Amino acid sequence: MTNKLQVSKRELRPRSLRTKLRNEGKALGVVYGYKVDSTPIVFDEMDLRKILRDHGDNALIELHYDGNKINTLVHGSETNPFTNFYQHVEFMAVKMDEETEVEADIVLVGDAKGVKEGGYLAQSLYKVTVAATPANIPERIELDVSDLEIGDSVTVADLPKDKSYTIVSESDMHIASVNEPVASEEEETEEASTEGEASEGSSEETEESTEDKE
């Protein structure tokens, strides 16, 4: 599916124009890369937001302006920290038959056996680098953890293989594991108390035994 985004070339001056455009719901950006000179652009922020929401950050986006159609990927973005509004976006023009490296989300699916037995699932790696042609870049890679028991772990080598892309990240990178349940503070206090009582009892028995011998 082609994700189309209508954009227009924009003027860089005056600076006050940026504020005016953003107040109108427009996002600023630049497109550069394969057969494209660096060009400042402007577009409806909501149009881009919808594409990325529905198809992920690696969505292939076809920019339309001045009768041109340019296949691009979002290469970087700057958002307002309070409103999350896209203030500036970098689009990289790509060659459709040439591989590029991007990061894809790792999504764990399934209910691990170890979790059902009381353990907890801990994920340490959330993205993996893949190489693929623009049309074959995965939005995410799912990893089934249903068979994991307490003490088991998975690495990049365990990710499902797909002919449409190549995983570039090191195969021994740790992704997730099912760990032993963590004792609550109350349980730890009770344990310490029990051990203390046992220690006291042992000490008293030793004293009594010594007194008997005397």
SULSULLIN-V659097 format. One record per run of one state. SS is the DSSP state (alpha for helix, beta for strand, coil for the rest). FROM is the first residue (numbers start at 1). TO is the last residue. Records with the same first field share a line. If there is no record, write none. Layout:
SS=FROM-TO / FROM-TO
This chain:
coil=1-2 / 10-15 / 24-25 / 34-35 / 56-60 / 66-67 / 80-85 / 94-98 / 110-112 / 117-119 / 124-126 / 137-139 / 145-152 / 159-165 / 168-173 / 180-184 / 214-214
beta=3-9 / 26-33 / 36-44 / 61-65 / 68-79 / 86-93 / 99-109 / 120-123 / 127-133 / 140-144 / 153-155 / 166-167 / 174-179
alpha=16-23 / 45-55 / 113-116 / 134-136 / 156-158 / 185-213
